[in-house]
Amino acid sequence: IREVTSPSKPREELGLYWGYKVRYASNISCVFTECPFK
């Protein structure tokens, strides 16, 4: 059986890595200044 699921469900429920997450950046500077990672 196949079903649509949220991208975070496999990680949250099964501990599986599910690829990557894409985020929007209005310009190249925002890629670095608005990065959620340190």
C-alpha distance matrix in Angstrom:
0.0 3.8 6.7 10.4 12.4 16.1 17.6 19.2 16.3 15.6 19.4 20.1 17.7 17.4 20.5 18.9 20.8 18.9 21.5 24.2 25.1 27.2 30.1 32.7 36.3 39.0 41.2 41.5 43.5 40.8 38.5 40.8 42.4 39.2 37.2 35.5 36.2 39.6
3.8 0.0 3.8 7.0 9.4 13.1 14.5 16.5 14.1 13.6 17.4 18.5 16.6 16.5 19.2 17.3 18.6 16.2 18.6 21.0 21.8 23.7 26.5 29.0 32.6 35.3 37.5 37.9 40.0 37.2 35.0 37.5 39.0 35.9 33.9 32.4 33.2 36.8
6.7 3.8 0.0 3.8 6.3 10.0 12.2 14.2 11.9 12.4 16.0 16.6 15.2 15.8 18.4 16.9 18.0 15.4 17.8 19.7 19.9 21.7 24.2 26.6 30.3 32.9 35.3 35.9 37.9 34.9 33.0 35.5 36.7 33.4 31.7 30.0 31.2 34.8
10.4 7.0 3.8 0.0 3.8 7.1 9.4 11.8 10.3 11.5 14.8 15.4 14.8 15.8 17.9 16.2 16.7 13.7 15.8 17.1 16.8 18.4 20.7 23.0 26.7 29.2 31.7 32.5 34.4 31.4 29.6 32.2 33.3 30.0 28.4 26.9 28.3 32.0
12.4 9.4 6.3 3.8 0.0 3.8 6.4 8.3 6.7 8.4 11.4 11.8 11.5 12.9 14.7 13.5 14.1 11.4 13.9 15.1 14.6 16.7 18.9 21.6 25.2 28.0 30.5 31.1 32.6 29.5 27.6 29.9 31.0 27.6 25.8 24.0 25.4 29.0
16.1 13.1 10.0 7.1 3.8 0.0 3.8 5.4 5.5 8.2 10.0 10.2 11.2 13.0 13.9 13.0 12.9 10.3 12.4 12.8 11.8 13.9 15.7 18.6 22.1 24.9 27.4 28.1 29.4 26.1 24.4 26.6 27.4 24.0 22.3 20.4 21.9 25.6
17.6 14.5 12.2 9.4 6.4 3.8 0.0 3.8 5.7 7.1 8.1 9.5 11.2 12.2 12.2 10.7 9.8 6.9 8.7 9.1 8.5 11.1 13.5 16.7 20.1 23.2 25.3 25.5 26.9 23.8 21.7 23.8 25.0 21.7 19.7 17.9 19.1 22.7
19.2 16.5 14.2 11.8 8.3 5.4 3.8 0.0 3.8 5.8 5.4 6.1 8.5 10.0 9.7 9.3 8.9 7.5 10.0 10.2 9.6 12.8 14.7 18.2 21.2 24.5 26.6 26.6 27.5 24.3 22.3 23.9 24.8 21.5 19.3 16.9 17.8 21.3
16.3 14.1 11.9 10.3 6.7 5.5 5.7 3.8 0.0 3.9 5.4 5.1 5.8 7.8 8.9 8.9 10.0 8.9 12.2 13.3 13.2 16.3 18.3 21.7 24.9 28.1 30.2 30.3 31.3 28.1 26.1 27.7 28.6 25.3 23.1 20.5 21.4 24.7
15.6 13.6 12.4 11.5 8.4 8.2 7.1 5.8 3.9 0.0 3.8 5.6 5.5 5.2 6.4 5.4 7.3 6.8 10.5 12.5 13.6 17.0 19.6 23.1 26.1 29.5 31.3 31.0 32.1 29.2 26.8 28.2 29.5 26.5 23.9 21.5 21.7 24.9
19.4 17.4 16.0 14.8 11.4 10.0 8.1 5.4 5.4 3.8 0.0 3.8 5.7 5.5 4.3 4.5 5.7 6.7 10.0 11.4 12.4 16.2 18.4 22.1 24.8 28.4 29.9 29.4 30.2 27.3 24.8 25.8 27.1 24.2 21.4 18.8 18.6 21.6
20.1 18.5 16.6 15.4 11.8 10.2 9.5 6.1 5.1 5.6 3.8 0.0 3.8 6.0 5.8 7.8 9.4 10.3 13.5 14.4 14.6 18.2 19.9 23.5 26.2 29.6 31.4 31.2 31.6 28.5 26.4 27.3 28.1 25.0 22.5 19.4 19.7 22.6
17.7 16.6 15.2 14.8 11.5 11.2 11.2 8.5 5.8 5.5 5.7 3.8 0.0 3.8 6.0 8.1 10.9 11.7 15.3 16.9 17.5 21.0 23.0 26.6 29.5 32.9 34.8 34.5 35.2 32.1 29.9 30.9 31.8 28.7 26.2 23.2 23.4 26.3
17.4 16.5 15.8 15.8 12.9 13.0 12.2 10.0 7.8 5.2 5.5 6.0 3.8 0.0 3.8 5.4 9.0 10.4 14.1 16.4 17.8 21.4 23.8 27.5 30.3 33.8 35.4 34.8 35.6 32.8 30.3 31.2 32.5 29.7 26.8 24.1 23.7 26.5
20.5 19.2 18.4 17.9 14.7 13.9 12.2 9.7 8.9 6.4 4.3 5.8 6.0 3.8 0.0 3.8 6.7 9.2 12.5 14.4 16.0 19.8 22.2 25.9 28.4 32.0 33.3 32.4 33.1 30.4 27.8 28.4 29.8 27.1 24.1 21.3 20.6 23.1
18.9 17.3 16.9 16.2 13.5 13.0 10.7 9.3 8.9 5.4 4.5 7.8 8.1 5.4 3.8 0.0 3.8 6.1 9.4 12.0 14.2 17.9 20.7 24.4 27.0 30.6 31.7 30.8 31.8 29.4 26.5 27.4 29.1 26.6 23.5 21.2 20.5 23.2
20.8 18.6 18.0 16.7 14.1 12.9 9.8 8.9 10.0 7.3 5.7 9.4 10.9 9.0 6.7 3.8 0.0 3.8 6.0 8.5 11.1 14.7 17.7 21.4 23.7 27.4 28.3 27.2 28.4 26.1 23.0 24.0 26.0 23.6 20.4 18.5 17.6 20.4
18.9 16.2 15.4 13.7 11.4 10.3 6.9 7.5 8.9 6.8 6.7 10.3 11.7 10.4 9.2 6.1 3.8 0.0 3.8 6.6 9.0 12.3 15.6 19.1 21.8 25.4 26.6 25.8 27.3 24.9 22.0 23.5 25.5 22.9 20.0 18.4 18.2 21.4
21.5 18.6 17.8 15.8 13.9 12.4 8.7 10.0 12.2 10.5 10.0 13.5 15.3 14.1 12.5 9.4 6.0 3.8 0.0 3.8 7.1 10.0 13.5 16.9 19.4 22.9 23.7 22.7 24.5 22.3 19.2 20.9 23.2 20.9 18.0 17.1 16.7 19.8
24.2 21.0 19.7 17.1 15.1 12.8 9.1 10.2 13.3 12.5 11.4 14.4 16.9 16.4 14.4 12.0 8.5 6.6 3.8 0.0 3.8 6.7 10.0 13.5 15.7 19.3 20.2 19.2 20.8 18.6 15.5 17.3 19.6 17.2 14.4 13.7 13.7 17.0
25.1 21.8 19.9 16.8 14.6 11.8 8.5 9.6 13.2 13.6 12.4 14.6 17.5 17.8 16.0 14.2 11.1 9.0 7.1 3.8 0.0 3.8 6.6 10.3 12.9 16.5 17.9 17.5 18.9 16.2 13.6 15.7 17.5 14.7 12.3 11.7 12.6 16.3
27.2 23.7 21.7 18.4 16.7 13.9 11.1 12.8 16.3 17.0 16.2 18.2 21.0 21.4 19.8 17.9 14.7 12.3 10.0 6.7 3.8 0.0 3.8 6.9 9.7 13.1 14.6 14.5 16.3 13.7 11.3 14.1 15.9 13.3 11.6 12.0 13.5 17.0
30.1 26.5 24.2 20.7 18.9 15.7 13.5 14.7 18.3 19.6 18.4 19.9 23.0 23.8 22.2 20.7 17.7 15.6 13.5 10.0 6.6 3.8 0.0 3.8 6.6 10.0 11.9 12.4 13.8 10.7 9.1 12.1 13.2 10.2 9.4 10.2 12.5 15.9
32.7 29.0 26.6 23.0 21.6 18.6 16.7 18.2 21.7 23.1 22.1 23.5 26.6 27.5 25.9 24.4 21.4 19.1 16.9 13.5 10.3 6.9 3.8 0.0 3.8 6.5 9.0 10.4 12.0 9.1 8.5 12.0 12.7 10.1 10.6 12.2 14.8 17.8
36.3 32.6 30.3 26.7 25.2 22.1 20.1 21.2 24.9 26.1 24.8 26.2 29.5 30.3 28.4 27.0 23.7 21.8 19.4 15.7 12.9 9.7 6.6 3.8 0.0 3.8 5.4 7.0 8.3 5.6 5.8 9.3 9.9 8.2 9.4 12.0 14.4 16.8
39.0 35.3 32.9 29.2 28.0 24.9 23.2 24.5 28.1 29.5 28.4 29.6 32.9 33.8 32.0 30.6 27.4 25.4 22.9 19.3 16.5 13.1 10.0 6.5 3.8 0.0 3.8 7.2 8.4 6.5 8.2 11.4 11.3 10.2 12.4 15.1 17.6 19.7
41.2 37.5 35.3 31.7 30.5 27.4 25.3 26.6 30.2 31.3 29.9 31.4 34.8 35.4 33.3 31.7 28.3 26.6 23.7 20.2 17.9 14.6 11.9 9.0 5.4 3.8 0.0 3.8 5.5 5.5 7.0 9.7 10.3 10.5 12.3 15.7 17.6 19.1
41.5 37.9 35.9 32.5 31.1 28.1 25.5 26.6 30.3 31.0 29.4 31.2 34.5 34.8 32.4 30.8 27.2 25.8 22.7 19.2 17.5 14.5 12.4 10.4 7.0 7.2 3.8 0.0 3.8 5.4 5.3 7.4 9.2 10.2 11.2 14.9 16.0 17.1
43.5 40.0 37.9 34.4 32.6 29.4 26.9 27.5 31.3 32.1 30.2 31.6 35.2 35.6 33.1 31.8 28.4 27.3 24.5 20.8 18.9 16.3 13.8 12.0 8.3 8.4 5.5 3.8 0.0 3.8 5.4 5.7 6.3 8.3 10.0 13.8 14.9 15.4
40.8 37.2 34.9 31.4 29.5 26.1 23.8 24.3 28.1 29.2 27.3 28.5 32.1 32.8 30.4 29.4 26.1 24.9 22.3 18.6 16.2 13.7 10.7 9.1 5.6 6.5 5.5 5.4 3.8 0.0 3.8 5.3 4.9 5.2 7.4 10.9 12.8 14.0
38.5 35.0 33.0 29.6 27.6 24.4 21.7 22.3 26.1 26.8 24.8 26.4 29.9 30.3 27.8 26.5 23.0 22.0 19.2 15.5 13.6 11.3 9.1 8.5 5.8 8.2 7.0 5.3 5.4 3.8 0.0 3.8 6.0 6.0 6.0 9.7 10.8 12.4
40.8 37.5 35.5 32.2 29.9 26.6 23.8 23.9 27.7 28.2 25.8 27.3 30.9 31.2 28.4 27.4 24.0 23.5 20.9 17.3 15.7 14.1 12.1 12.0 9.3 11.4 9.7 7.4 5.7 5.3 3.8 0.0 3.8 5.7 5.3 9.1 9.4 9.8
42.4 39.0 36.7 33.3 31.0 27.4 25.0 24.8 28.6 29.5 27.1 28.1 31.8 32.5 29.8 29.1 26.0 25.5 23.2 19.6 17.5 15.9 13.2 12.7 9.9 11.3 10.3 9.2 6.3 4.9 6.0 3.8 0.0 3.8 5.7 8.9 10.1 10.3
39.2 35.9 33.4 30.0 27.6 24.0 21.7 21.5 25.3 26.5 24.2 25.0 28.7 29.7 27.1 26.6 23.6 22.9 20.9 17.2 14.7 13.3 10.2 10.1 8.2 10.2 10.5 10.2 8.3 5.2 6.0 5.7 3.8 0.0 3.8 6.3 8.8 10.3
37.2 33.9 31.7 28.4 25.8 22.3 19.7 19.3 23.1 23.9 21.4 22.5 26.2 26.8 24.1 23.5 20.4 20.0 18.0 14.4 12.3 11.6 9.4 10.6 9.4 12.4 12.3 11.2 10.0 7.4 6.0 5.3 5.7 3.8 0.0 3.8 5.4 7.5
35.5 32.4 30.0 26.9 24.0 20.4 17.9 16.9 20.5 21.5 18.8 19.4 23.2 24.1 21.3 21.2 18.5 18.4 17.1 13.7 11.7 12.0 10.2 12.2 12.0 15.1 15.7 14.9 13.8 10.9 9.7 9.1 8.9 6.3 3.8 0.0 3.8 6.8
36.2 33.2 31.2 28.3 25.4 21.9 19.1 17.8 21.4 21.7 18.6 19.7 23.4 23.7 20.6 20.5 17.6 18.2 16.7 13.7 12.6 13.5 12.5 14.8 14.4 17.6 17.6 16.0 14.9 12.8 10.8 9.4 10.1 8.8 5.4 3.8 0.0 3.8
39.6 36.8 34.8 32.0 29.0 25.6 22.7 21.3 24.7 24.9 21.6 22.6 26.3 26.5 23.1 23.2 20.4 21.4 19.8 17.0 16.3 17.0 15.9 17.8 16.8 19.7 19.1 17.1 15.4 14.0 12.4 9.8 10.3 10.3 7.5 6.8 3.8 0.0
